[in-house]
Amino acid sequence: MTEREAIAAVWRIESARIVGALARYTGDFALAEDLAQEALAEALVTWPREGVPRNPAGWLLTVGRRRAVDAFRRRSALDDRYAVLANELREDGGEIEWDPDQIDDDVLALMFISCHPVLSREARVALTLRVVGGLTSDEIARAFLVPTATVQARITRAKKTLGAAGVPFEVPSPEERAARLGSVLNVIYVIFTEGSSASSGGDLIRFDLAGEAQRLARVLSRLMPDEPEVHGLLALLELTAARFPARTGPDGEPVLLEDQDRRRWDRSAIRRGRAALARAEAAGRGLGAYGLQAAIAECHAVAPSVAETNWDRVVLLYEALGGLAPSPVVDLNRAVAVSMAQGPAAALPIVDALAAAGALGKSHLLPTVRGELLVRLGRTEEARTELRRAVELCGNERERAVLERKLDALG
């Protein structure tokens, strides 16, 4: 492994804890992120020349804290905070020791700050990937197919917003934590969703983005082991990702669920997902929205085939999910499950009601499902109209190609 590869590996694994520790020492979230980046830049110069230090993460943290003292000195702010920082460095007498197995409250505080409700959803996603995930602005921009400058602007605005709002660097109180946990979970879910079903571009799955969301969910489950919905989200991500190996063919084209070779599904991921779901259920408080989605994914994971899937249970789970977190997407998925359990005629009224309400008007999902139901009912001309509409709306090149083939098959 080269020095640059070592730096990248250490940064990806430890950046959240380094930024979190610096934020706790300085009391300034924006400054801490800048200090960590400065330490990373110094490593890029020093390590190739002097070699990788014995304790890489501790080296980065030490450099960051020294830069913090320099920053306060430049501001001519030799106040109590500066004195404390300087004394800490003198007491350390050198490089900070670092336990790679320790996951402390700094990372948890960092997650809650990055996903703070005062920020927009786009800002939360960008900031979380930057300071908790350790991704560069270029990597985030490539993942979401936006200019790097856009990502940098979002991150800059987010840090200014947090500073203006006076958001403290701390783990929220239990009451506030419960209220804000949904924001943290949603950000991880949004990251995974974009990775597992890319909304645009030439790839169906963005494995690096989905994998980063899984990593964040695993970290959060270790930080908050008593929160069932955290385990519910982790279960959903693991069970969904388990199907990735069979979701695309050799040429990258999507493979529909009924055509997937289930022997290629990741059995280790299925076991991890089912274990996380069991932990969510063991809390005895009932499954939340993510837990219910995980239970649906489990139905698919344990079924030998599409025909042998317990579709009646899937319908019931979607009904429960619709009552807990109603949305047009949930209703559309329930319609698909109803069509498998009871036939297309029973499902079509659900889809028609969504269309009449103008739901999902800019998404290709609704006309895709309606077209499939109409095909099964023998209403070919209406199905053509729906599938044409789906092709027009679909932003992902791979999915659009599948829809075009379905349309061509109708003649």
C-alpha positions in Angstrom: 0.0 0.0 0.0 1.4 3.4 -1.0 1.4 6.4 1.4 -1.4 8.0 -0.5 -3.5 4.9 -0.3 -2.8 4.7 3.4 -3.9 8.3 3.9 -7.1 7.7 1.9 -7.9 4.5 4.0 -7.2 6.2 7.3 -9.2 9.3 6.3 -12.2 7.2 5.2 -12.3 5.2 8.4 -11.3 7.8 11.0 -12.3 11.2 9.6 -15.6 11.4 11.5 -13.9 10.8 14.9 -11.1 13.2 14.0 -13.5 16.0 13.1 -15.7 15.2 16.1 -12.8 15.3 18.5 -11.5 18.6 17.1 -15.1 20.1 17.3 -15.2 19.1 20.9 -11.8 20.7 21.7 -12.5 23.9 19.8 -16.3 24.2 20.3 -16.4 25.3 16.6 -17.8 22.8 14.1 -16.8 24.7 11.0 -13.3 25.3 12.3 -12.9 21.6 13.2 -13.7 20.5 9.7 -11.2 23.0 8.3 -8.5 21.9 10.8 -9.1 18.2 9.8 -8.7 19.1 6.2 -5.5 21.0 7.0 -4.1 18.0 8.8 -5.0 15.8 5.8 -3.2 18.2 3.5 -0.1 18.0 5.7 -0.2 14.2 5.7 -0.2 14.2 1.9 3.1 16.1 2.1 4.7 14.5 5.1 3.9 10.8 4.9 5.3 10.2 1.4 8.5 11.8 2.6 8.8 10.4 6.1 6.6 7.3 6.0 3.3 6.4 7.5 3.4 7.1 11.3 2.9 4.3 13.9 -0.5 5.8 14.9 -1.9 7.5 11.7 -5.2 8.7 13.2 -3.4 10.0 16.3 -0.9 11.9 14.1 -3.8 13.6 12.2 -5.6 14.6 15.4 -2.4 15.9 16.9 -1.7 18.1 13.8 -5.3 19.3 13.9 -5.1 20.3 17.5 -1.8 22.2 16.9 -3.4 24.0 14.0 -6.3 24.9 16.4 -3.8 26.6 18.7 -2.3 28.4 15.8 -5.7 29.5 14.7 -6.5 31.0 18.1 -3.1 32.6 18.2 -3.7 34.2 14.8 -6.9 35.6 16.1 -5.1 37.1 19.1 -7.6 35.3 21.3 -5.4 34.1 24.1 -8.4 33.4 26.3 -9.2 30.5 28.6 -10.0 28.3 25.6 -6.6 28.8 24.1 -4.9 28.3 27.4 -6.7 25.0 27.9 -5.8 23.8 24.4 -2.2 24.7 24.9 -2.0 23.0 28.3 -3.5 19.9 26.8 -0.9 19.8 24.1 1.9 20.3 26.6 0.5 17.5 28.8 0.3 15.1 25.9 4.0 15.6 25.2 3.6 14.5 21.6 1.4 12.4 19.5 -2.1 11.6 20.8 -2.9 8.0 21.4 -5.8 6.6 19.4 -7.9 3.5 20.0 -9.1 2.3 16.6 -11.8 0.1 18.3 -13.4 3.0 20.3 -16.6 4.6 18.9 -17.5 7.5 21.2 -20.0 10.2 21.5 -18.1 12.6 19.2 -19.2 10.7 16.1 -22.8 10.6 17.4 -22.7 14.3 18.0 -21.3 14.8 14.5 -24.1 12.8 12.9 -26.8 14.8 14.7 -25.1 18.2 13.8 -24.7 17.2 10.2 -28.4 16.2 10.0 -29.7 19.2 12.0 -33.2 20.3 11.1 -32.1 23.9 10.4 -30.4 22.6 7.2 -32.0 21.6 3.9 -32.1 18.0 3.0 -29.5 18.5 0.2 -27.2 20.3 2.7 -27.7 17.5 5.3 -26.7 14.8 2.8 -23.7 16.7 1.5 -22.4 17.6 5.0 -23.0 14.1 6.3 -21.1 12.5 3.4 -18.3 15.1 3.9 -17.7 15.1 7.7 -19.1 11.8 8.7 -18.4 9.7 5.6 -15.1 11.3 4.8 -15.9 11.8 1.1 -14.4 14.6 -0.9 -16.5 17.2 -2.6 -15.6 15.7 -5.9 -16.7 12.2 -4.8 -20.1 13.6 -3.5 -20.5 15.6 -6.8 -19.9 12.4 -8.9 -22.3 10.4 -6.7 -25.2 12.8 -7.2 -24.2 14.0 -10.7 -23.9 17.7 -9.8 -21.0 20.1 -10.2 -18.4 20.1 -7.5 -18.9 23.8 -7.0 -22.6 23.0 -6.1 -21.5 20.6 -3.4 -18.9 22.9 -2.0 -21.5 25.7 -1.9 -23.9 23.5 0.0 -21.3 22.5 2.5 -20.2 26.1 3.0 -23.7 27.3 3.5 -24.5 24.5 5.9 -21.6 25.3 8.1 -22.5 29.0 8.1 -26.1 28.1 8.9 -25.0 25.9 11.8 -22.8 28.7 13.1 -25.5 31.4 12.8 -28.0 29.1 14.6 -25.5 28.6 17.4 -25.8 24.8 17.2 -23.6 23.4 20.0 -21.3 20.4 19.5 -22.9 17.9 21.7 -25.0 14.8 21.7 -28.6 16.1 22.1 -30.6 15.3 25.3 -32.6 12.1 25.2 -35.8 14.0 24.5 -34.3 16.1 21.7 -32.4 13.1 20.3 -35.6 11.2 19.8 -37.1 14.1 17.9 -34.0 14.5 15.7 -33.2 10.9 15.1 -35.7 10.8 12.2 -33.6 13.4 10.4 -30.4 11.3 10.8 -32.1 8.1 9.6 -33.7 9.9 6.6 -30.3 11.3 5.4 -28.8 7.8 5.5 -31.9 6.4 3.8 -31.7 9.0 1.0 -28.1 8.3 0.4 -28.8 4.6 0.1 -31.8 5.0 -2.1 -29.8 7.1 -4.6 -27.1 4.5 -4.5 -29.4 1.4 -4.9 -31.6 2.9 -7.6 -29.8 5.8 -9.3 -32.3 8.5 -10.4 -30.2 9.4 -13.4 -27.0 8.5 -15.2 -25.8 5.4 -16.9 -25.5 3.0 -13.9 -28.5 1.3 -12.2 -26.6 0.9 -8.9 -23.9 3.2 -7.4 -22.2 0.7 -5.2 -19.9 3.2 -3.4 -22.8 5.5 -2.4 -25.0 2.6 -1.2 -22.0 1.1 0.6 -21.3 4.4 2.4 -24.9 4.5 3.6 -24.6 0.9 4.9 -21.4 1.9 6.8 -23.1 4.9 8.4 -26.0 2.8 9.4 -23.7 0.2 11.0 -21.9 3.0 12.9 -25.2 4.5 14.1 -26.4 1.0 15.3 -23.3 0.7 17.5 -23.7 4.2 18.8 -27.4 3.8 19.6 -27.9 0.1 20.3 -31.2 0.7 22.2 -33.1 2.4 19.3 -35.1 -0.2 17.4 -35.6 2.0 14.3 -31.9 2.3 13.9 -31.7 -1.4 13.6 -34.8 -1.4 11.4 -33.0 0.9 8.9 -29.8 -1.2 9.0 -31.9 -4.3 8.4 -33.6 -2.7 5.4 -30.2 -1.6 3.9 -28.6 -5.0 4.4 -31.5 -7.0 3.0 -31.9 -4.7 0.0 -28.2 -4.7 -0.8 -28.2 -8.5 -0.6 -29.9 -8.5 -4.0 -27.4 -6.3 -5.7 -25.2 -9.1 -7.2 -28.2 -10.4 -9.2 -29.9 -7.0 -10.0 -27.7 -6.4 -13.1 -26.5 -8.6 -15.9 -23.0 -8.8 -17.4 -23.7 -5.7 -19.5 -25.0 -3.7 -16.6 -28.7 -4.0 -17.7 -31.3 -4.3 -14.9 -32.5 -7.8 -14.1 -36.1 -7.9 -12.9 -36.9 -9.6 -9.6 -38.7 -12.5 -11.2 -35.6 -13.1 -13.5 -32.9 -12.9 -10.9 -30.7 -15.8 -10.0 -31.4 -16.0 -6.2 -28.3 -18.1 -5.8 -26.3 -14.9 -6.4 -27.9 -13.1 -3.5 -25.5 -12.2 -0.7 -26.4 -14.7 2.0 -24.1 -13.0 4.5 -26.0 -9.7 4.0 -29.3 -11.5 4.4 -28.1 -13.0 7.7 -26.9 -9.6 8.9 -30.2 -8.0 7.9 -32.4 -10.6 9.6 -30.3 -10.3 12.7 -30.8 -6.5 12.7 -34.5 -6.9 12.2 -34.7 -9.3 15.1 -33.0 -6.7 17.3 -35.6 -4.1 16.2 -38.4 -6.5 17.0 -36.9 -7.6 20.3 -37.4 -4.0 21.7 -41.1 -4.8 22.0 -42.3 -1.4 20.8 -43.5 -2.5 17.4 -41.7 -1.9 14.1 -41.3 1.6 12.7 -41.4 2.7 9.1 -37.9 1.4 8.3 -38.5 -1.8 10.3 -41.7 -2.5 8.3 -39.9 -2.0 5.0 -37.2 -4.4 6.3 -39.8 -7.0 7.1 -41.1 -6.7 3.5 -37.5 -7.1 2.2 -37.2 -10.2 4.5 -40.2 -11.7 2.8 -38.4 -11.5 -0.5 -35.1 -12.6 1.0 -36.4 -15.9 2.3 -38.7 -16.8 -0.6 -37.4 -19.4 -3.1 -39.1 -17.5 -6.0 -41.5 -14.7 -6.8 -44.4 -17.1 -7.1 -43.6 -18.6 -3.6 -43.3 -15.2 -1.9 -45.7 -14.7 0.9 -47.6 -11.9 -0.9 -50.5 -11.8 1.6 -48.0 -10.9 4.3 -46.4 -8.3 2.1 -49.8 -6.7 1.5 -50.5 -6.6 5.2 -47.0 -5.0 5.9 -47.6 -2.4 3.2 -51.0 -1.6 4.8 -49.3 -1.1 8.2 -46.6 1.0 6.6 -49.2 3.1 4.9 -50.9 3.7 8.2 -47.7 4.7 9.9 -46.0 6.7 7.1 -48.5 7.3 4.3 -47.1 8.2 0.9 -48.0 7.6 -2.8 -44.9 5.4 -3.2 -46.1 3.1 -0.4 -49.6 2.9 -2.0 -48.0 2.1 -5.4 -45.9 -0.7 -3.9 -49.0 -2.0 -2.1 -50.7 -2.1 -5.4 -47.9 -4.3 -6.8 -48.2 -6.6 -3.9 -52.0 -6.8 -4.3 -51.6 -7.7 -7.9 -49.4 -10.6 -7.0 -51.7 -11.8 -4.2 -55.1 -11.1 -5.7 -54.5 -10.4 -9.4 -54.2 -7.2 -11.5 -57.9 -6.4 -11.5 -57.7 -5.9 -7.7 -54.7 -3.7 -7.9 -55.6 -1.4 -10.8 -58.2 0.7 -8.8 -55.4 1.6 -6.3 -53.1 2.8 -9.1 -56.0 4.6 -10.9 -56.8 6.5 -7.6 -53.2 7.6 -7.4 -53.2 8.8 -11.0 -56.5 10.7 -10.5 -55.0 12.5 -7.5 -52.0 13.6 -9.5 -49.6 11.6 -7.3 -46.1 10.9 -8.6 -46.8 13.0 -11.7 -43.1 13.5 -12.5 -42.1 9.9 -11.7 -41.9 7.0 -14.2 -42.9 4.6 -11.5 -46.7 5.1 -11.6 -47.1 4.7 -15.5 -44.7 1.7 -15.3 -46.8 -0.1 -12.8 -50.1 0.9 -14.5 -48.7 -0.3 -17.9 -47.7 -3.7 -16.4 -51.2 -4.1 -14.9 -52.9 -3.2 -18.2 -50.7 -5.7 -20.0 -51.7 -8.5 -17.7 -55.3 -7.5 -18.2 -55.0 -7.6 -22.0 -55.6 -3.9 -22.5 -52.6 -3.6 -24.8 -53.3 -0.2 -26.4 -53.7 1.5 -23.0 -50.6 -0.2 -21.8 -48.6 1.2 -24.7 -49.7 4.7 -23.7 -48.6 4.2 -20.1 -45.2 2.7 -21.0 -44.5 5.5 -23.5 -45.1 8.0 -20.7 -42.8 6.0 -18.4 -40.0 6.1 -21.0 -40.4 9.9 -21.3 -40.2 10.3 -17.5 -37.4 7.8 -16.7 -34.1 9.6 -16.0 -31.9 6.5 -15.6 -30.5 5.2 -18.9 -30.5 1.5 -17.9 -34.1 1.5 -16.6 -35.2 3.4 -19.7 -33.8 0.7 -22.0 -35.8 -1.9 -20.1 -39.0 0.1 -20.5 -38.3 0.6 -24.2 -37.9 -3.2 -24.7 -41.2 -3.8 -22.9 -42.8 -1.2 -25.2 -41.3 -2.8 -28.3 -42.6 -6.2 -27.2 -46.2 -4.9 -27.3 -45.7 -4.3 -31.1 
